[in-house]
């Protein structure tokens, strides 16, 4: 019999359908005990260079942008852009957790909502959700997590509009809050979408899950991130989702003294250190195990494959041998 490490987790590393191709040993493992690759600020690939700056940003940035837009805007753009392919391409690549920061543009009389990261996006919230739903129609056994947060400029009526839209677009694909969220059970019930909604407006809607903890070290130093995660994971609740945010954050001082850098260059420069740490992690319910790993520029390098293949360690724990992969 071939050694476990020589048996692929899924055939031909087909990450587009990696959940449907997981070995049977993992079909009854709760999603919060699997290793899942995620996208930090997933919609920032389509930031609108001409949009207003989000209200919560520091006043000094907004003043500088007002005074020197030709200089400041390109800098904002290259440090606020965290992804470079659209939402469907991220799904195809294997991403299953999406960090979605939602807001209403100031002085906009419509109900249109956009995604944000310093700037607003060109694509509206509803447009992206419809694209996701269409992709799911053709991938019935893939499960995704949408983490909706921030909600700048959102009124109670806009929250109700967004939640109603989520229900209408995804319909029975939406998974209500429940305990048995294994692949086998979700497939049986036809649920494919878990929505984490970080606002009290969602409390009366059983289809909206509570906030998923997102660990964020707020540093441009990968060693600080690793030390932070090592401390945090010791207190992780293995009975719920949790995100280790591998995203690096540059301070305004750092950006000023590194004018030739961008967030992408910084991310790629530090990726080796961070991915070495990721490869050492283990999913599962044991003390110190991790669940979702969210990163920037997720289609660069081996981030997605390294996270997904962590699930091999769960196969070792459950049976010692790989199960028969499901083919769709």
HELIX and SHEET records of a PDB file:
HELIX    1   1 UNK A    4  UNK A    6  5                                   3    
HELIX    2   2 UNK A   11  UNK A   13  5                                   3    
HELIX    3   3 UNK A   15  UNK A   17  5                                   3    
HELIX    4   4 UNK A   24  UNK A   26  5                                   3    
HELIX    5   5 UNK A   31  UNK A   33  5                                   3    
HELIX    6   6 UNK A   44  UNK A   46  5                                   3    
HELIX    7   7 UNK A   59  UNK A   67  1                                   9    
HELIX    8   8 UNK A   69  UNK A   80  1                                  12    
HELIX    9   9 UNK A   87  UNK A   93  1                                   7    
HELIX   10  10 UNK A  125  UNK A  137  1                                  13    
HELIX   11  11 UNK A  156  UNK A  170  1                                  15    
HELIX   12  12 UNK A  171  UNK A  173  5                                   3    
HELIX   13  13 UNK A  183  UNK A  189  1                                   7    
HELIX   14  14 UNK A  200  UNK A  202  5                                   3    
HELIX   15  15 UNK A  222  UNK A  232  1                                  11    
HELIX   16  16 UNK A  233  UNK A  235  5                                   3    
HELIX   17  17 UNK A  252  UNK A  257  1                                   6    
HELIX   18  18 UNK A  263  UNK A  279  1                                  17    
HELIX   19  19 UNK A  303  UNK A  308  1                                   6    
HELIX   20  20 UNK A  309  UNK A  311  5                                   3    
HELIX   21  21 UNK A  312  UNK A  318  1                                   7    
SHEET    1   A 7 UNK A 120  UNK A 124  0                                        
SHEET    2   A 7 UNK A 114  UNK A 116 -1                                        
SHEET    3   A 7 UNK A  97  UNK A 103 -1                                        
SHEET    4   A 7 UNK A  36  UNK A  39  1                                        
SHEET    5   A 7 UNK A 292  UNK A 295  1                                        
SHEET    6   A 7 UNK A 242  UNK A 245  1                                        
SHEET    7   A 7 UNK A 213  UNK A 215  1                                        
SHEET    1   B 6 UNK A 120  UNK A 124  0                                        
SHEET    2   B 6 UNK A 114  UNK A 116 -1                                        
SHEET    3   B 6 UNK A  97  UNK A 103 -1                                        
SHEET    4   B 6 UNK A 144  UNK A 152  1                                        
SHEET    5   B 6 UNK A 193  UNK A 197  1                                        
SHEET    6   B 6 UNK A 208  UNK A 209  1                                        
END                                                                             
